[in-house]
């Protein structure tokens, strides 16, 4: 006696097709499904000029995501992703520094009665978030700096210890 329900074969085939599809293709299809319904819902409501821009933007998104779906993520090497990781690290550090600067500007202009201890006491949560964001960016940059040094050295080029002269 079998107590498990029968799953239709079409559902099994659909589930297997989803698992085998590439992530960017899945993203394109999911986004297109949501975007097309949203555009169809909003088009009759908004003014004609906004509807035209909405449809044009939807078409541009369709073309861009179709180009992205053609990219095979398995062919992208680690060294090709290094500039993107460096930019993300720099963005984290820059955004954190800018946020702390804006927080200090906000506190000095709108709350001049607070001294440094009171500022930190009232706004410690924001300070912690911005500092942690900057530290995360610094970790990304440090990781990339160490990785690029290790990647540039192939196995025959690795440094060896020589008893007489030190490192070679």
Backbone as ProteinMPNN parsed JSONL, in Angstrom:
{"seq_chain_A": "XXXXXXXXXXXXXXXXXXXXXXXXXXXXXXXXXXXXXXXXXXXXXXXXXXXXXXXXXXXXXXXXXXXXXXXXXXXXXXXXXXXXXXXXXXXXXXXXXXXXXXXXXXXXXXXXXXXXXXXXXXXXXXXXXXXXXXXXXXXXXXXXXXXXXXXXXXXXXXXXXXXXXXXX", "coords_chain_A": {"N_chain_A": [[0.845, -1.171, 0.0], [0.658, 2.139, -0.937], [1.277, 5.166, 0.493], [2.026, 7.668, -0.289], [1.199, 10.536, -2.221], [0.436, 10.579, -5.743], [2.491, 12.267, -7.955], [1.948, 14.296, -10.676], [3.35, 13.607, -13.901], [3.949, 15.75, -15.528], [4.401, 17.821, -13.761], [6.702, 16.894, -12.513], [8.466, 16.94, -14.686], [8.485, 19.671, -15.22], [9.602, 20.653, -12.851], [12.159, 19.49, -13.005], [13.089, 20.795, -15.296], [13.257, 23.406, -14.373], [15.245, 23.147, -12.411], [17.424, 22.502, -14.005], [17.82, 24.698, -15.602], [19.665, 27.689, -16.336], [20.857, 30.149, -13.95], [20.655, 32.892, -14.718], [18.859, 32.751, -16.813], [16.595, 31.841, -15.494], [16.206, 34.073, -13.859], [15.672, 36.051, -15.781], [13.271, 35.045, -16.895], [11.556, 34.994, -14.661], [11.541, 37.694, -13.878], [10.487, 38.818, -16.204], [7.928, 37.717, -16.227], [6.767, 38.947, -13.958], [7.133, 41.677, -14.633], [5.754, 42.057, -17.091], [3.075, 41.595, -16.356], [2.755, 43.683, -14.533], [3.165, 45.964, -16.14], [1.028, 45.653, -17.921], [-1.058, 45.997, -16.142], [-0.657, 48.613, -15.181], [-0.654, 50.243, -17.453], [-3.268, 51.111, -18.51], [-3.979, 52.917, -16.533], [-2.157, 55.024, -16.084], [-1.033, 58.254, -17.408], [-0.764, 58.979, -20.979], [1.84, 59.671, -21.891], [3.444, 58.676, -19.842], [2.777, 56.012, -20.027], [3.893, 55.372, -22.511], [6.656, 55.699, -21.949], [6.892, 53.762, -19.982], [6.352, 51.377, -21.381], [8.462, 51.47, -23.219], [10.664, 51.321, -21.519], [10.183, 48.799, -20.467], [10.571, 47.236, -22.733], [13.288, 47.722, -23.199], [14.34, 46.583, -20.877], [13.663, 43.939, -21.367], [15.299, 43.355, -23.601], [17.862, 43.774, -22.49], [17.971, 41.88, -20.397], [17.719, 39.574, -21.896], [20.152, 39.564, -23.252], [21.83, 39.251, -21.026], [21.039, 36.704, -20.203], [22.222, 35.09, -22.046], [24.816, 34.829, -21.263], [27.264, 32.633, -20.114], [27.817, 31.556, -17.013], [29.697, 29.795, -16.086], [31.939, 30.088, -17.628], [33.228, 32.35, -16.844], [36.107, 33.576, -15.435], [38.031, 33.628, -12.348], [39.834, 35.74, -12.247], [38.688, 37.545, -13.988], [36.587, 38.511, -12.543], [37.741, 40.009, -10.585], [38.116, 42.932, -10.843], [35.451, 43.78, -10.453], [34.927, 42.918, -7.837], [36.761, 44.49, -6.448], [35.735, 47.048, -6.971], [33.285, 46.836, -5.634], [34.16, 46.568, -2.983], [35.438, 49.067, -2.673], [33.194, 50.678, -3.004], [31.686, 50.002, -0.734], [33.372, 50.965, 1.32], [33.537, 53.693, 0.62], [30.814, 54.484, 0.694], [30.277, 54.038, 3.384], [32.032, 55.871, 4.616], [31.025, 58.277, 3.589], [28.451, 58.196, 4.655], [28.968, 58.318, 7.415], [30.104, 60.86, 7.472], [27.881, 62.408, 6.695], [26.21, 61.825, 8.843], [27.642, 63.008, 10.953], [27.57, 65.667, 10.056], [24.812, 66.112, 10.151], [24.38, 65.829, 12.908], [25.966, 67.916, 13.924], [24.782, 70.194, 12.85], [21.97, 70.091, 13.329], [21.74, 69.237, 15.937], [23.378, 70.804, 17.862], [23.668, 71.046, 20.568], [24.413, 68.663, 21.674], [27.139, 66.894, 23.025], [30.137, 65.018, 22.143], [30.009, 62.515, 23.431], [27.284, 62.315, 24.048], [26.231, 62.371, 21.482], [27.154, 59.926, 20.426], [25.914, 58.286, 22.242], [23.194, 58.623, 21.643], [23.068, 58.043, 18.914], [24.365, 55.622, 18.402], [23.726, 53.272, 17.103], [23.554, 53.864, 14.343], [26.191, 54.706, 13.923], [27.562, 52.273, 14.384], [26.544, 50.639, 12.314], [27.506, 51.983, 10.015], [30.272, 51.948, 10.415], [30.721, 49.182, 10.451], [29.989, 48.571, 7.832], [32.018, 49.888, 6.424], [34.233, 48.449, 7.387], [33.655, 45.929, 6.365], [33.96, 46.478, 3.64], [36.699, 47.055, 3.643], [37.692, 44.546, 4.336], [36.967, 43.124, 2.03], [38.599, 44.433, 0.147], [41.137, 43.868, 1.209], [41.166, 41.101, 1.012], [41.114, 40.799, -1.76], [43.538, 41.994, -2.377], [45.363, 40.217, -1.224], [44.677, 37.92, -2.634], [45.272, 38.585, -5.308], [48.029, 38.727, -5.188], [48.684, 36.09, -4.613], [47.608, 34.798, -6.847], [49.162, 35.781, -8.893], [51.548, 34.548, -8.629], [52.879, 31.704, -9.893], [53.343, 28.153, -9.422], [56.179, 27.429, -9.946], [57.33, 29.89, -9.458], [57.143, 30.48, -6.802], [58.369, 31.628, -3.682], [61.397, 30.479, -2.27], [63.244, 29.244, 0.511], [66.562, 29.899, 1.06], [69.398, 28.706, 2.616], [71.746, 30.205, 2.8], [71.419, 32.808, 1.74], [68.904, 33.705, 2.404], [65.542, 34.526, 1.576], [64.609, 33.622, -1.717]], "CA_chain_A": [[0.0, 0.0, 0.0], [1.477, 3.337, -1.087], [0.605, 6.291, 1.131], [2.457, 8.933, -0.884], [0.358, 10.91, -3.362], [1.066, 10.551, -7.063], [2.791, 13.575, -8.52], [1.829, 14.188, -12.13], [4.639, 13.607, -14.604], [4.229, 17.085, -16.061], [4.976, 18.619, -12.682], [8.076, 16.421, -12.357], [9.255, 17.446, -15.815], [8.633, 21.112, -15.031], [10.561, 20.848, -11.761], [13.489, 19.169, -13.526], [13.488, 21.858, -16.225], [13.643, 24.57, -13.575], [16.527, 22.864, -11.768], [18.494, 22.433, -14.988], [18.019, 25.966, -16.3], [20.717, 28.545, -15.803], [20.291, 31.153, -13.035], [20.293, 34.132, -15.405], [17.649, 32.476, -17.596], [15.507, 31.847, -14.516], [15.991, 35.452, -13.44], [15.019, 36.739, -16.894], [11.896, 34.576, -17.032], [10.788, 35.429, -13.489], [11.376, 39.147, -13.961], [9.583, 39.11, -17.322], [6.577, 37.369, -15.796], [6.287, 40.006, -13.064], [7.139, 42.973, -15.308], [4.685, 42.127, -18.097], [1.795, 41.76, -15.655], [2.724, 45.021, -13.94], [2.979, 46.934, -17.223], [-0.346, 45.506, -18.409], [-1.952, 46.535, -15.123], [-0.477, 50.056, -15.025], [-0.798, 50.978, -18.717], [-4.533, 51.854, -18.655], [-4.183, 53.865, -15.434], [-1.244, 56.163, -16.147], [-1.175, 59.088, -18.603], [-0.234, 58.414, -22.222], [3.294, 59.837, -21.965], [4.043, 57.746, -18.884], [2.583, 54.673, -20.584], [4.894, 55.197, -23.568], [7.959, 55.483, -21.305], [6.825, 52.486, -19.276], [6.501, 50.302, -22.376], [9.815, 51.551, -23.775], [11.554, 50.801, -20.488], [9.955, 47.358, -20.397], [11.224, 46.634, -23.902], [14.727, 47.802, -22.946], [14.642, 45.563, -19.865], [13.574, 42.635, -22.045], [16.505, 43.174, -24.416], [19.035, 43.68, -21.611], [17.964, 40.6, -19.694], [17.981, 38.519, -22.881], [21.61, 39.54, -23.438], [22.422, 38.674, -19.819], [20.733, 35.275, -20.129], [23.119, 34.381, -22.955], [26.125, 34.692, -20.624], [27.49, 31.382, -19.401], [28.546, 31.912, -15.795], [30.8, 28.857, -15.858], [33.118, 30.476, -18.405], [33.84, 33.542, -16.255], [37.193, 33.166, -14.544], [38.184, 34.367, -11.101], [40.554, 36.991, -12.504], [37.779, 38.479, -14.654], [35.7, 39.087, -11.53], [38.504, 40.788, -9.611], [37.779, 44.365, -10.841], [34.124, 43.994, -9.867], [35.037, 42.775, -6.383], [37.467, 45.674, -5.943], [34.786, 48.165, -7.005], [32.306, 46.644, -4.562], [34.842, 46.917, -1.736], [35.593, 50.525, -2.631], [31.862, 51.259, -2.813], [31.341, 49.836, 0.679], [34.181, 51.892, 2.122], [33.134, 55.058, 0.288], [29.476, 54.751, 1.202], [30.362, 54.118, 4.846], [32.662, 57.147, 4.975], [30.074, 59.34, 3.265], [27.352, 58.121, 5.624], [29.456, 58.85, 8.696], [30.25, 62.309, 7.301], [26.541, 62.991, 6.736], [25.719, 61.715, 10.211], [28.304, 64.059, 11.734], [27.019, 66.945, 9.606], [23.462, 66.177, 10.7], [24.46, 66.055, 14.355], [26.544, 69.228, 14.248], [23.894, 71.292, 12.445], [20.634, 70.021, 13.919], [21.844, 68.965, 17.374], [24.659, 71.331, 18.356], [23.718, 70.986, 22.028], [24.963, 67.37, 22.095], [28.589, 66.723, 22.927], [30.504, 63.781, 21.436], [29.513, 61.35, 24.169], [25.83, 62.273, 23.881], [25.963, 61.992, 20.089], [27.354, 58.481, 20.294], [24.91, 57.635, 23.075], [21.901, 58.663, 20.957], [23.145, 57.557, 17.532], [25.364, 54.56, 18.34], [23.285, 52.253, 16.153], [23.979, 54.297, 13.015], [27.657, 54.642, 13.895], [27.98, 50.871, 14.273], [26.228, 50.162, 10.963], [28.398, 52.583, 9.019], [31.628, 51.435, 10.643], [30.741, 47.782, 10.0], [29.979, 48.574, 6.367], [33.37, 50.236, 6.0], [35.131, 47.333, 7.697], [33.375, 44.877, 5.379], [34.627, 46.893, 2.409], [38.145, 46.878, 3.815], [37.96, 43.11, 4.251], [36.915, 42.76, 0.608], [39.805, 44.945, -0.513], [42.282, 43.103, 1.694], [41.094, 39.759, 0.421], [41.525, 40.901, -3.163], [44.973, 42.294, -2.424], [46.085, 38.967, -0.965], [44.384, 36.978, -3.706], [45.997, 38.948, -6.527], [49.431, 38.369, -4.976], [48.793, 34.629, -4.717], [47.301, 34.378, -8.207], [50.211, 36.182, -9.82], [52.694, 33.651, -8.464], [52.632, 30.312, -10.236], [54.09, 27.26, -8.53], [57.635, 27.525, -10.018], [57.795, 31.21, -9.049], [56.991, 30.672, -5.361], [59.627, 31.911, -2.994], [62.011, 29.375, -1.543], [64.236, 29.645, 1.499], [67.928, 29.445, 0.824], [70.084, 28.821, 3.906], [72.851, 31.152, 2.804], [71.08, 34.195, 1.427], [67.548, 34.057, 2.812], [64.475, 34.236, 0.607], [64.914, 33.832, -3.138]], "C_chain_A": [[0.893, 1.237, 0.0], [0.713, 4.533, -0.533], [1.0, 7.627, 0.544], [1.587, 9.256, -2.089], [1.152, 10.847, -4.664], [1.264, 11.971, -7.567], [2.706, 13.438, -10.033], [3.195, 14.308, -12.804], [4.959, 14.974, -15.181], [4.849, 17.972, -14.996], [6.419, 18.201, -12.43], [8.965, 16.971, -13.466], [9.501, 18.941, -15.67], [9.659, 21.413, -13.94], [11.978, 20.546, -12.217], [13.981, 20.244, -14.479], [13.931, 23.099, -15.47], [15.009, 24.346, -12.939], [17.679, 22.898, -12.767], [18.752, 23.76, -15.687], [19.074, 26.803, -15.588], [20.1, 29.635, -14.929], [19.871, 32.439, -13.737], [19.063, 33.947, -16.281], [16.44, 32.462, -16.672], [15.168, 33.261, -14.072], [15.251, 36.224, -14.529], [13.556, 36.34, -16.984], [11.022, 35.035, -15.868], [10.513, 36.923, -13.544], [10.398, 39.508, -15.071], [8.14, 38.805, -16.944], [5.99, 38.458, -14.902], [6.148, 41.341, -13.792], [5.993, 43.091, -16.304], [3.322, 42.313, -17.444], [1.662, 43.159, -15.061], [2.486, 46.081, -15.005], [1.554, 46.859, -17.76], [-1.354, 46.083, -17.422], [-1.876, 48.06, -15.043], [-0.775, 50.854, -16.295], [-2.138, 51.705, -18.85], [-4.72, 52.969, -17.622], [-3.382, 55.144, -15.623], [-1.5, 57.0, -17.399], [-0.43, 58.488, -19.8], [1.285, 58.532, -22.31], [4.013, 58.878, -21.013], [3.908, 56.311, -19.394], [3.618, 54.378, -21.67], [6.272, 54.914, -22.963], [8.01, 54.141, -20.572], [7.019, 51.313, -20.239], [7.904, 50.295, -22.98], [10.842, 50.997, -22.782], [11.406, 49.29, -20.351], [10.634, 46.638, -21.558], [12.744, 46.637, -23.729], [15.155, 46.764, -21.904], [14.609, 44.172, -20.482], [14.835, 42.352, -22.853], [17.74, 42.979, -23.535], [19.097, 42.331, -20.905], [18.15, 39.427, -20.647], [19.472, 38.415, -23.171], [22.3, 38.911, -22.228], [22.204, 37.169, -19.743], [21.635, 34.457, -21.044], [24.495, 34.144, -22.342], [26.191, 33.359, -19.888], [28.377, 31.681, -18.197], [29.733, 30.992, -15.528], [32.066, 29.253, -16.602], [33.824, 31.696, -17.829], [34.892, 33.1, -15.246], [37.247, 34.066, -13.307], [38.872, 35.706, -11.335], [39.677, 38.007, -13.228], [36.837, 39.155, -13.666], [36.422, 39.993, -10.543], [38.184, 42.286, -9.666], [36.41, 44.659, -10.229], [34.171, 43.883, -8.349], [35.757, 43.968, -5.767], [36.527, 46.875, -5.918], [33.728, 48.037, -5.911], [32.924, 46.994, -3.213], [35.021, 48.413, -1.589], [34.253, 51.218, -2.422], [31.424, 51.146, -1.357], [32.079, 50.854, 1.534], [33.735, 53.331, 1.877], [31.765, 55.409, 0.827], [29.485, 54.873, 2.723], [30.964, 55.448, 5.282], [31.713, 58.312, 4.716], [28.916, 59.356, 4.267], [27.768, 58.656, 6.986], [29.616, 60.363, 8.61], [28.887, 62.997, 7.347], [25.944, 62.913, 8.139], [26.345, 62.786, 11.096], [27.805, 65.445, 11.343], [25.618, 67.155, 10.175], [23.501, 66.51, 12.192], [24.993, 67.443, 14.691], [25.617, 70.377, 13.863], [22.551, 71.263, 13.166], [20.636, 69.741, 15.418], [23.164, 69.493, 17.918], [24.783, 71.255, 19.877], [24.328, 69.678, 22.538], [26.484, 67.371, 21.979], [28.875, 65.361, 22.28], [29.95, 62.538, 22.12], [28.005, 61.212, 23.991], [25.448, 61.896, 22.449], [26.082, 60.484, 19.904], [26.297, 57.728, 21.101], [23.558, 57.571, 22.356], [21.938, 57.997, 19.583], [24.177, 56.44, 17.373], [25.006, 53.52, 17.297], [23.741, 52.598, 14.736], [25.501, 54.26, 12.878], [28.129, 53.211, 13.653], [27.718, 50.343, 12.871], [27.221, 50.702, 9.941], [29.833, 52.095, 9.184], [31.729, 49.987, 10.164], [30.726, 47.688, 8.477], [31.361, 48.913, 5.819], [34.364, 49.12, 6.255], [34.906, 46.183, 6.721], [34.029, 45.214, 4.039], [36.129, 46.734, 2.485], [38.53, 45.403, 3.781], [37.932, 42.638, 2.802], [38.175, 43.209, -0.112], [41.046, 44.178, -0.07], [42.323, 41.703, 1.115], [41.548, 39.788, -1.029], [43.008, 41.202, -3.293], [45.787, 41.028, -2.185], [45.873, 37.963, -2.087], [45.174, 37.309, -4.956], [47.471, 38.608, -6.395], [49.612, 36.864, -5.14], [48.524, 34.152, -6.137], [48.422, 34.71, -9.174], [51.429, 35.276, -9.726], [52.287, 32.238, -8.842], [53.554, 29.44, -9.404], [55.606, 27.316, -8.722], [58.169, 28.859, -9.506], [57.73, 31.41, -7.54], [58.354, 30.808, -4.7], [60.12, 30.69, -2.227], [63.064, 29.933, -0.591], [65.581, 29.034, 1.143], [68.702, 29.703, 2.11], [71.141, 29.92, 3.929], [72.404, 32.592, 2.589], [69.671, 34.599, 1.855], [66.545, 33.679, 1.736], [64.938, 34.518, -0.801], [63.644, 33.88, -3.916]], "O_chain_A": [[1.782, 1.365, 0.842], [-0.362, 4.876, -1.025], [0.365, 8.636, 0.85], [1.268, 8.374, -2.886], [2.368, 11.036, -4.682], [0.33, 12.772, -7.6], [3.333, 12.549, -10.609], [4.077, 15.023, -12.327], [6.131, 15.325, -15.311], [5.726, 18.784, -15.293], [7.272, 19.048, -12.164], [10.084, 17.414, -13.211], [10.594, 19.426, -15.963], [10.484, 22.315, -14.086], [12.908, 21.267, -11.857], [15.166, 20.576, -14.475], [14.878, 23.771, -15.879], [15.843, 25.252, -12.927], [18.792, 23.284, -12.412], [19.802, 23.932, -16.305], [19.33, 26.635, -14.396], [18.946, 30.011, -15.137], [18.842, 33.021, -13.394], [18.298, 34.892, -16.472], [15.386, 33.001, -17.011], [13.998, 33.613, -13.925], [14.312, 36.965, -14.238], [12.688, 37.2, -17.133], [9.872, 35.423, -16.072], [9.394, 37.368, -13.291], [9.572, 40.405, -14.903], [7.232, 39.555, -17.301], [4.835, 38.846, -15.077], [5.166, 42.057, -13.596], [5.326, 44.125, -16.355], [2.504, 43.098, -17.923], [0.582, 43.749, -15.084], [1.691, 46.999, -14.799], [0.937, 47.891, -18.025], [-2.393, 46.602, -17.829], [-2.895, 48.727, -14.861], [-1.116, 52.034, -16.209], [-2.136, 52.858, -19.281], [-5.536, 53.867, -17.825], [-3.882, 56.234, -15.348], [-2.116, 56.517, -18.349], [0.418, 57.61, -19.646], [1.951, 57.598, -22.756], [5.066, 58.335, -21.348], [4.811, 55.495, -19.215], [4.154, 53.272, -21.743], [6.972, 54.003, -23.405], [9.043, 53.472, -20.549], [7.758, 50.373, -19.944], [8.469, 49.229, -23.225], [11.773, 50.29, -23.169], [12.392, 48.583, -20.144], [11.203, 45.561, -21.383], [13.409, 45.661, -24.074], [16.208, 46.141, -22.038], [15.437, 43.323, -20.153], [15.379, 41.248, -22.801], [18.568, 42.111, -23.811], [20.16, 41.715, -20.828], [18.685, 38.391, -20.252], [20.003, 37.314, -23.32], [23.242, 38.133, -22.381], [23.075, 36.435, -19.276], [21.795, 33.254, -20.838], [25.264, 33.332, -22.858], [25.284, 33.007, -19.135], [29.551, 32.019, -18.352], [30.669, 31.371, -14.824], [33.155, 28.802, -16.248], [34.915, 32.043, -18.282], [34.601, 32.344, -14.319], [36.598, 35.11, -13.24], [38.531, 36.698, -10.692], [39.898, 39.211, -13.096], [36.345, 40.252, -13.928], [35.778, 40.675, -9.746], [37.992, 42.881, -8.606], [36.235, 45.678, -9.56], [33.529, 44.666, -7.649], [35.398, 44.41, -4.675], [36.522, 47.638, -4.952], [33.323, 49.041, -5.324], [32.284, 47.646, -2.388], [34.787, 48.971, -0.517], [34.184, 52.238, -1.736], [30.853, 52.087, -0.805], [31.477, 51.526, 2.372], [33.574, 54.102, 2.823], [31.564, 56.502, 1.357], [28.782, 55.713, 3.285], [30.465, 56.083, 6.211], [31.61, 59.227, 5.532], [28.462, 60.425, 4.674], [27.003, 59.368, 7.637], [29.3, 61.076, 9.563], [28.746, 64.051, 7.967], [25.249, 63.833, 8.572], [25.652, 63.406, 11.902], [27.636, 66.307, 12.205], [25.283, 68.249, 10.628], [22.752, 67.361, 12.672], [24.524, 68.076, 15.637], [25.662, 71.434, 14.492], [22.047, 72.31, 13.572], [19.637, 69.983, 16.095], [23.989, 68.711, 18.391], [25.882, 71.385, 20.416], [24.717, 69.591, 23.702], [27.043, 67.793, 20.967], [27.946, 64.64, 21.915], [29.477, 61.616, 21.455], [27.504, 60.104, 23.801], [24.465, 61.189, 22.227], [25.217, 59.85, 19.3], [25.84, 56.661, 20.693], [22.856, 56.565, 22.453], [20.932, 57.443, 19.14], [24.8, 56.324, 16.317], [25.894, 52.945, 16.669], [24.251, 51.741, 14.015], [26.032, 53.838, 11.851], [28.996, 52.971, 12.812], [28.573, 49.671, 12.294], [27.717, 49.955, 9.098], [30.528, 51.857, 8.197], [32.72, 49.609, 9.539], [31.381, 46.82, 7.901], [31.82, 48.296, 4.858], [35.244, 48.87, 5.431], [35.862, 45.533, 6.297], [34.586, 44.336, 3.379], [36.767, 46.328, 1.513], [39.584, 45.051, 3.252], [38.776, 41.842, 2.39], [38.753, 42.453, -0.892], [41.912, 43.874, -0.89], [43.387, 41.187, 0.774], [42.281, 38.905, -1.475], [43.663, 40.72, -4.217], [46.787, 40.792, -2.864], [46.796, 37.233, -2.45], [45.698, 36.405, -5.607], [48.107, 38.237, -7.382], [50.589, 36.417, -5.741], [49.151, 33.193, -6.59], [48.619, 34.006, -10.164], [52.251, 35.24, -10.641], [51.439, 31.638, -8.181], [54.459, 29.953, -8.746], [56.309, 27.253, -7.714], [59.345, 28.953, -9.153], [58.22, 32.424, -7.041], [59.338, 30.19, -5.106], [59.335, 29.967, -1.613], [63.688, 30.96, -0.86], [65.712, 27.825, 0.952], [68.663, 30.814, 2.639], [71.399, 30.504, 4.982], [72.96, 33.505, 3.199], [69.292, 35.756, 1.672], [66.678, 32.651, 1.073], [65.586, 35.533, -1.058], [63.673, 34.049, -5.135]]}, "name": "protein", "num_of_chains": 1, "seq": "XXXXXXXXXXXXXXXXXXXXXXXXXXXXXXXXXXXXXXXXXXXXXXXXXXXXXXXXXXXXXXXXXXXXXXXXXXXXXXXXXXXXXXXXXXXXXXXXXXXXXXXXXXXXXXXXXXXXXXXXXXXXXXXXXXXXXXXXXXXXXXXXXXXXXXXXXXXXXXXXXXXXXXXX"}
